[in-house]
Structure formats: structure tokens, C-alpha cells
Amino acid sequence: MHGIVRVMSHRDAGISQRFGAHLRLPEITSSISRDDGQPPPTAHTLIGVVAIGRNEGERLRRCLESVRHDATCVVYVDSGSSDASVAVGRQLADSVVELDLTIPFTAARARNEGFRRLMEVGSAVNYVFFVDGDCEVVGGFLQKARAYLDSNPEFAAVWGLRRERCPEKSVYNLLCDIEWQEYPVGETKWFGGDVMIRVPALKLVQGYNPQLICGEEPELAIRLRQADWRIWRLNEPMTLHDAAMFRFDQWWKRMMRGGYGFAQGAVLHGAPPELLGVVESRRALVWGLGIPLIILVTSPILGWWSLLVLLAYPLQIMRLTLSHQKLSVRERLLRAGALVCSKFPETLGYLRYRADHYRNVRSKLIEYK
């Protein structure tokens, strides 16, 4: 029964110790058995759902209605909504967790709190599906994900295809939809915010790291793989996401948050073989900081000729456009332009993290909606 019944190895026992130098993971299993074996076999493995959200409105209703009939237990975690989200959660979920906002909020913390509650009210579940409150789960996906985990005990997590609900409503929604399509299928090293995870595996690595304001999913995926679990992405529709991005400043903040996450990832897992966030951080610094600095330094010597360095940006856009043939010409141009322009907010996010890390302060969540 490889992957199901396992003994805590020396490698597993050192996971928390290795990461404790920078970020300490709290014990999320205080009310959960540390027995890492799968619950006794049943004729029908059970699924629990943890949905997280804040002021999602109708999006949350669609989210909870899409899972309530396919899950044994649904927990909704609210992070200080001022709309009717809590009332919707109480109507459609089996349990609602309202986070204590005196403690800094992160999506990772919300997922951990939801998992705790799930273990209290739905302790018989074998798998937990985490979903963002702005996503609607495609009918049948939970059963397909469960079937995959049932048949492949060496895999800890399975996820699927996410698409944007309304890509036609804004350029920024369309960019999100393009981003979702670029993730590979098959065995992967990481997963996104919507994912089904085997309960014993999640207990083993003590859940998400609540100190990460973003990028908590690939960080958890690394710890799962280091504990000898594997991850699979089904080539099946999983969720419809509603980014609701209609302004440039929303896109800018989302990219800035990404740069912050790259820097955090590089601190935690930047060493080989993972190199989490290292390449992305270097790209951001080269294009978002390096080239402007070259112009600034050379301008006293070369004068206006130093501005020729700016040609690197349109040339890079052209290269990225020609290197991606699966999209329409318009989509390729938008993608390429966004990738190049995103390096400026990513650089700001990176520098913000480095400043926070140097001052030993914890950043507030960078929200874009």
C-alpha cells in the first residue's frame, strides 16, 4: 500500500525544522490524529470541501451551490466580509468559520482554519477539496478527482483545468484566462488554489504556511513532494473563475503580489533543486530594474543614445509573440505585452518583500479586488 500507510521518515521529520529558519508552521493538527494512515477502506471515499472568500457576493453562492451536493461536508471560511457572504455560507455550507481579524489574514491561514473545522464536523472525509469563493466547480469534477486518488495511492493531490468565466468583459480577465491555459497537464510539481488533497498527506506536512501572503500553493506542493507524494493535473474542466478585474490598478496589484510571492518562495525554497521563485525574480529584476538602471548610469556618457536600450522591450514583446502559436494574434500580443510590463510591478513586489524581510516585519495582504 505504497503512499497510503507510511512511517514518518527522517526526511519527513525534518521538514518543519528546515523551514523554521525563516517561517515557522503552526501545528494545525492539535485536534487531529497524527496517525498518517488512510482511514479504513469504505465502499465510497468521502470528500470534504473548504471554500474561502471575502465579499464574493453572488460568486460565493455559485461556488457553494456547485459543491454542496457532491461533498459530504462543506466548510466556508469568511475573512471579514461586509456583504451577505456569511449569511450565504450559513445557508449553503455545513459550517462557517469567521476569522479573527486581529490576526493577520492570509488565504493560507483561511484554508488551514477551514481544514481544522472540517476535521471537527466531517472527520470521516478522506479527501479535501480547497476552492476559492470566486470559483464555480464544474459538475462531475469532484467525482473524477476522487476516482483518480482512489486509483493512484501514491498521489497526494489532484487538480484540473481552470478557466475564466467572462474573459470577454475586460483585457485583464482575458489575461487571466490565458494564464490558466498555460499550466501543464499530467504530473506536475505544484498546483493552484483549487485542488483536492488526500487528508493524511495534508496532516503529514501540517497544511499551508499561513505566513505567506501569496504563493502558498506551490510552497505546500514542494513539502508534499519532499515527503514522497506526487501531484497530478487532470485534463478535465475543474472550475470557472471570476477575476472581476476591470481596471489597470487591479492588474498592477496582482502582478505586484506575484513579485512578492516570488521573493518569498526564493527565500524558502530557492536552493536547488526547487529554485522556487528564483528564475521569476531574476527576470523581474532584469527587466523591471536592470534596464532602467543601465539607462540611468549610461545617460551622462551616451546622452540620448542610452535610450536605445529601451528597444529591448518591444523586441522582447515580439519574441514572446512569435514563440507562442496556440493563441490568436491578438491574444499573443496581449500576453507578450503583459508579460513584459508585469516586470515593473513584480520588481516593486520583490523589493517590498526584501525590505520587509530585512526589517523583520510581516506585510499586509496585497489585494486586487
N, C-alpha and C positions, 0 to 999 in steps of 0.2 A: 504493500500500500504506500509506495513512494509518494511523498508530497502530502499525505494525509496524516499519518501518525509519524511524528518525528520527535527526536530528542533534541533539547537545546544544545547546540554545538558550541564550541569555544568561539567560533566566528559569530554566532547569534548573540552570545552573552556579551560580546564586546561592542555591539552596535551602539548602545546608548553611551558607553564610555567614550567611543571615538568622537561622537558628535557633541559630547558635553563640553568640549573645549570652547565651543562657540555658542551653541544653542542647546539648552537642556530640555529634553522632552519630559513633560509631566506624566505621571503614571495614570493612564486612563482606565486601568483595569482593576481599580480598587474594589469594585463590586462584581468583578468578572473573574472566573476561574482562570488560573494561569496554565491549566491543562491545555496543551496545544493540539490535542487530538480532535478530529471531527466528531460532532455529536453522533450518537448511534444511528446507523442507517435507517431511513424511513422510506416508505413507498413513494413519498413525494417530498423532495427537499423544499425547504421554506425560504421565502425571500422577504427581507425587511427593506424598507425604503427610508432614507433620510433626505429630506428636501430642506434647503436653506434659502433664506431670502430676506429682503428688506424693501418695503414699499413696492412690491411687484404687481399689486392690483389684480387685474384680470389674468395676467400671465400666471400668477400663482394658482388661481382657480383651475386654469387649463392643466397646469403641472400636476396638481393633486388628483384631479379627476382622471388623468391619464394613467395613474398607477394604483389607485385605491382598490380596483377590482382584481389586480394581478399580484398583489402583495399580501402577505399575512398580517403585516403591521406597517403603518406609515407614521413617521415622526416628522413634524415640521418644526424647524428652528428659526425663530424670528430675532432679528438684530435691531430692535428699536424702531419698528415701523410706525409711521404716523397715520397710515391709511387703515383700511379694514383687513389687513393681512392676517392678524391674529384671529379675528372672527372667522375668516375663511378657513384658516387652519383648524380651528376647533370644530368647524362644520364637516370638513372633509378628511382630516387626519385622525389617527387614533390617539395621538398625544401631541401636545405643543410645548416647546421649550422657549421661554422668553429669556434671552441672555441678559446677564447682569452687565450693564453698560459702564459700570465703574471699572471693569476690567477691560483693557484694550481689545477691540474686536478684530478678529481675522476670520476669513472663511474656514481656515483650518480648525480654529477653535470651535466654530459653529458645528462643523462636521463631527468633531470629537464629542461635543456635548450631545448631539443627536444620537451618536452611536451608544453613548452611555445610557441614554433614555431607552433606546431600542432594546438594549440588553436587559433593562428592567421590566419593560412591558411586553417584549416579544422575544424572550430569551431563547426560544426554541429555533430561531431562524438560523439557517446555515450560511446564507449569503446576504450581504447588504448592498443595496444599490444607492449610491450617492447621486443626487441630481440638484442642479441649480434651479431656483424657483422661477427663473425666466425661461425655462425649457419645458416643452411638452414631449413626453416619451411616446415614441411611435408604437402603435399596437403590435403586440407579439414579440417585441424585443426582449422583454424580461424573461420570457419563456425560452427564447433562443440562447440568451446568455446563460441561463441556468442549465440548459441542456449541455452547453459546452463545458461548463465547470464540472457537471456531473460526470462527463465522459473523459475529462482530462485532469486528473487529480494533482498533477504537477504544476498546474497554472493557478495562481492566486487571484488574478484579476482579468476581467474581460470587458472590452468596451466596443463601441461601434461607430457608425458614421453620424456626425452631427452636421446639420445644415441650417442656414439662416432662414427664418420664417418669411421675412419680407426684404429680400435683397434689392428689390426694385425701388424701395422707398427712399434710399439715400446711398451715396457713394460709400459711406462708411459701413453701412450694413453689407453692401456688396463685397467690400474688402474683407469683412469677417467671413462671409460665405466662401470666398476664395481661400482664405486661410484654413478653414475647416477641411476643404477638399485636398489639401496638400499633405495631410498626415498619412503615413503608410498604413497598409492593412497587413494582417499576418502577425507574426511575433514581433513585438516592439519592446523598447527599453523603458517606456513610460506610458502614461495615459493622461486624459484630460479630467475636467471637473465631473463629468458624468461617467460613472464606472461601477461595475459590480465586482465586489471583493469578497473573497472567502473569509468568513468570520475568524476562524483560528489564525489565519495569516495576519489579519489586521491586529488581533490581540498580541501576536508574537512581536510585532515591531512597534507596538504601543501607539498606533494611529498616526494621524497627521501631526506635523510640527506646528503648534499654534503660534509660534513667534514669527512665522513667515507671513508677510502681508500679501504675498503672491508667490506663484511658483511652487506651491506646496505639493502639487500632484506629482511632478517629476521627482521631487525630493523623496516622497514616500515610495515611489516606484523603485528608486535606487535601493532603498533599505529593504524592500521586498526581494529584489533580485540578489542582494548581498546575503539574504537569508535563504538563498537557493530556490526561490519561487520564480515563476515565469509569468509573462503577460502576453495576452493575445488581443488583437483587434479584429473583430468580425467585419466582413464586408456586407454589413446589413444596416439599414437605417435605424438609428438609435433615438435621436432627439431633434426637435425643431427649436432652435434658439432664437430669442427675440432680443437682439442687441439694443434696439431703440436708440441708435446713435444718429443724430441728425445735425450735429454741429462739429466744427473743426476742433474746438477746445475739448470735446469729449474724446475724440480720437487722439489728440495730443496727450491727454492724461493717461489714456490706456497704454500708449506707447511708453510714456514715462514710467508707468508702473512696471512695464516689461523690463526696462533697463534696470530698475531697482531689483527686480527678481533675478536678472542675470548676475548682478553683483553678489547678491546673497547666495545664489547657487554656486558661484565660483569659490566663495569662502568655505562653504560646507563640503562641496564635492568637486572642487576644481582640479584636484590631483588626478593623474592617470589611474585607472583607465576611463573614468567617468567624464572628466573635463566639463562638468555641468556649468553652463553659462560662460565658459571661458572664450570660446570662439565668438559667441554673440557679443560679449563685452568688448573684445578686441575690435570687431567690425564697427561697433558703435563709436569707439574712441577714435579710430582711424578716420571715419567719415564725418563724425559729428564734432570732433575736436582737433584731430591731427591736421587735416587740410586747412581749416581756418587758421591754425597756428602757423603753418608754413607761409600762408599769405601774409600774415601779420609780421612775421620775422623777416621775410624777404622784401617786403614792400619798400623799406628805406633804401635798399640797394637797387632793386629792379624797377621800382616805381609801378606804373600801371601794368607793366609786363607780368608782374606777380599774379595778376588776376587771371592769367591764362590757366592757372591751376584749377580754376573753377570749372574748366571744361571736363574735369574728371567726373563731375556729377551727371551731365547729360550722356556722357559716354557710358557710364555705369548703367544708367537707365536703359540705354539702347542695348547693352549687352544682356541685361536681365530680361528685356522684352523678347529678344531673339532666342534666349535659352529656354523659354517656356512655350511650348507649342500646343498645349492641350486646351488653352482658353481662346476666346475671341481676341481680336487685335485690341479692342477697347479694354477688355479685362486685363490683358497682358501689360498694356501701358499703365493702367491704374495701379496694378500690382507692383510694377517696377518703380513707378514714381513714389508710391507709398513706402516701399522698402528703403529707398534712398533717403527720403525725407524723414522717415522714422528714426534715423540715426541721431538726429538732433535731440528729440525728447528722450530717447534711450540714453544718450550721454548724460543728460541732466539727471535722469533717474539713477544712473550708475554713480555719478558724483554725489548725489544726495545720500545714497547708501554708504559710500565711503566716509562721508562726513559724519553720518550717524554712528557708524562703526567706530570711528576714531574717538568720538565724544562719548561713546558707550550709552547712547540714547536709543529709544525704540521709536521708530517712525509711526505716524498715524497712517491709516489705510488711505491709499490713493484711489479715490472713487471717480468713475467717469459718468455715472448717471444717478 
